Amino acid sequence: MNRTLRTLAAAAALATTLAVGACSSGTPGASHDSGHGMGGAPTALQGSTSGSTASSDGTAGQNQADVTFASSMVPHHQQAIAMADLALAQATDPRVKQLAAQIKDAQDPEIRTMTGWLTSWGSAPMPSGHDMGGMEMDGMMTDQQMHDLEQSSGAAFDRMWLQMMIQHHQGAVAMARTQLEQGRLPEVKTLSRAVIDGQTKEIDTMTRLVDLMR
């Protein structure tokens, strides 16, 4: 009887040891899994943080300010070129014709560049016209203003063209400054700076010409 009790006690002790061993061996496994899971979370967060940093540096793709700038500036430039074509045909002052050619030469390639961006982004330029779906665009001429310009001639045309192009350029500069403040992509910012630098100089030139014509 004592032998039986001792046997049962030994068996119970062995079972207890095995159970403890199993729990003990399971804990590191659980801890390791948990640690791997926790380790995975920081990795994911680091990836997100890295992506955020890249975005702020302009390397993670365009943002809405970039898209708005390009989609708005394409029709804006197109109207400037239409005005330049009018000046090349109707202006009497050679300095106005020279400015018109300069504007056309600068803005034609910029239109191609921005159209390429929009295509790669799956976007499109805004419809042309002063009223862009209920949203007015800085510096855009109305259809009536364009008609009035077409109907003018001589020195009156030259003055009107200069005054309208000054306003048009001021709108483009404002749009470019907004992109610099809010946009993301470095190449878009580079074009914005080119717009600001080039058109600010042209505004100064046109302002002096208008003063001389008074």
Solvent accessible surface area in square Angstrom, and as a share of the most:
residue,aa,sasa,rsa
1,M,184,0.82
2,N,103,0.53
3,R,183,0.67
4,T,72,0.42
5,L,107,0.53
6,R,156,0.57
7,T,84,0.49
8,L,109,0.54
9,A,61,0.48
10,A,63,0.49
11,A,57,0.44
12,A,60,0.46
13,A,60,0.47
14,L,111,0.55
15,A,59,0.45
16,T,82,0.47
17,T,88,0.51
18,L,116,0.58
19,A,56,0.43
20,V,92,0.53
21,G,36,0.35
22,A,63,0.49
23,C,92,0.55
24,S,66,0.43
25,S,78,0.50
26,G,39,0.38
27,T,86,0.50
28,P,80,0.51
29,G,36,0.35
30,A,63,0.49
31,S,66,0.43
32,H,130,0.58
33,D,96,0.50
34,S,68,0.44
35,G,41,0.39
36,H,139,0.62
37,G,44,0.42
38,M,134,0.60
39,G,40,0.39
40,G,36,0.34
41,A,48,0.37
42,P,59,0.37
43,T,88,0.51
44,A,69,0.54
45,L,118,0.59
46,Q,120,0.53
47,G,44,0.42
48,S,75,0.48
49,T,86,0.50
50,S,68,0.44
51,G,35,0.33
52,S,72,0.46
53,T,75,0.43
54,A,31,0.24
55,S,21,0.14
56,S,89,0.58
57,D,91,0.47
58,G,3,0.03
59,T,100,0.58
60,A,52,0.40
61,G,29,0.27
62,Q,60,0.27
63,N,36,0.19
64,Q,127,0.56
65,A,19,0.14
66,D,0,0.00
67,V,25,0.15
68,T,54,0.31
69,F,8,0.03
70,A,0,0.00
71,S,7,0.04
72,S,6,0.04
73,M,0,0.00
74,V,1,0.01
75,P,2,0.01
76,H,1,0.00
77,H,0,0.00
78,Q,84,0.37
79,Q,23,0.10
80,A,1,0.01
81,I,20,0.10
82,A,44,0.34
83,M,0,0.00
84,A,0,0.00
85,D,59,0.31
86,L,31,0.15
87,A,0,0.00
88,L,68,0.34
89,A,81,0.63
90,Q,55,0.24
91,A,6,0.05
92,T,86,0.50
93,D,20,0.10
94,P,99,0.62
95,R,108,0.39
96,V,0,0.00
97,K,68,0.29
98,Q,127,0.57
99,L,9,0.05
100,A,0,0.00
101,A,38,0.30
102,Q,86,0.38
103,I,1,0.00
104,K,61,0.26
105,D,106,0.55
106,A,48,0.37
107,Q,4,0.02
108,D,47,0.25
109,P,53,0.33
110,E,30,0.14
111,I,23,0.12
112,R,158,0.58
113,T,58,0.34
114,M,0,0.00
115,T,54,0.31
116,G,40,0.38
117,W,40,0.14
118,L,1,0.01
119,T,101,0.58
120,S,89,0.57
121,W,44,0.16
122,G,73,0.70
123,S,40,0.26
124,A,71,0.55
125,P,54,0.34
126,M,44,0.20
127,P,92,0.58
128,S,86,0.56
129,G,24,0.23
130,H,43,0.19
131,D,93,0.48
132,M,11,0.05
133,G,78,0.75
134,G,66,0.63
135,M,93,0.41
136,E,121,0.54
137,M,12,0.05
138,D,72,0.37
139,G,14,0.14
140,M,3,0.01
141,M,1,0.00
142,T,48,0.28
143,D,117,0.60
144,Q,112,0.50
145,Q,60,0.27
146,M,28,0.12
147,H,91,0.40
148,D,62,0.32
149,L,0,0.00
150,E,81,0.36
151,Q,126,0.56
152,S,18,0.12
153,S,80,0.51
154,G,26,0.25
155,A,60,0.47
156,A,48,0.37
157,F,0,0.00
158,D,3,0.01
159,R,86,0.31
160,M,60,0.27
161,W,0,0.00
162,L,0,0.00
163,Q,91,0.40
164,M,15,0.07
165,M,0,0.00
166,I,25,0.13
167,Q,80,0.36
168,H,2,0.01
169,H,0,0.00
170,Q,94,0.42
171,G,6,0.05
172,A,1,0.00
173,V,9,0.05
174,A,42,0.32
175,M,23,0.10
176,A,0,0.00
177,R,129,0.47
178,T,63,0.36
179,Q,1,0.01
180,L,49,0.25
181,E,141,0.63
182,Q,109,0.49
183,G,12,0.12
184,R,67,0.24
185,L,14,0.07
186,P,60,0.38
187,E,81,0.36
188,V,0,0.00
189,K,40,0.17
190,T,84,0.49
191,L,16,0.08
192,S,0,0.00
193,R,122,0.45
194,A,53,0.41
195,V,3,0.01
196,I,24,0.12
197,D,84,0.43
198,G,32,0.31
199,Q,10,0.04
200,T,51,0.30
201,K,141,0.60
202,E,11,0.05
203,I,24,0.12
204,D,71,0.37
205,T,46,0.27
206,M,0,0.00
207,T,58,0.34
208,R,145,0.53
209,L,10,0.05
210,V,7,0.04
211,D,74,0.38
212,L,126,0.62
213,M,40,0.18
214,R,209,0.76
